[in-house]
Amino acid sequence: MSERHALTRRIRRWLVFFIVCLVLSGLTAFPLVTELRWAEDLLSASASPVPEHLPGLMEWITRVREGLDTVDREQPFMLYGTDWLAFAHLVIAVAFYGPYRDPVRNIWVIEFGMIACAGIIPLALICGPIRDIPFWWSVIDMSFGVFGVIPLLIVRRMIKRLETLEQAATATPAPVPASA
């Protein structure tokens, strides 16, 4: 197996991982109300150490669940925003099929993803306080950008290496067959 082929396979594996994470992240935004009810039930269960050791987390989960229950009951159209959030994740995941097919040509999608990951940090730092989000929760939100950029950095580095290998392959003249 050539180095180019092996590198392409590794790039594709990382991209599949990233796409799956984006899809899962998007799909979890659809049933948000139900998920928060489950999370609160799980965290407040008698065997859970969360209420005792992390009361701030428990209070936050309860507050968010109560807010979502109220919105779901009285203004369900507001949850349409989370449906669009989910949809956006799914659409962005589809964009990464371009680098999967042709990594060198579509490296811009990887760089776009890296910019989006970086953008999570100022968004959380600016909008978090405006929306009365606890700082520690904003840190959790920012971690998605930090952890999201890691596979993209790895993929970008591999694509640059693949590009170098492809350029070297096209720059090397084909051997001339020996005449008889």
Secondary structure, 3 states (H helix, E strand, C coil): CCHHHHHHHHHHHHHHHHHHHHHHHHHCCCCHHHHHHHHHHHHCCCCCCHHHHCHHHHHHHHHHHHHHHHHHHHCHHHHHHHHHHHHHHHHHHHHCHHHHHCCCCCHHHHHHHHHHHHHHHHHHHHHHHHCCCCHHHHHHHHHHHHHHHHHHHHHHHHHHHHHHHHHHHHHCCCCCCCCC
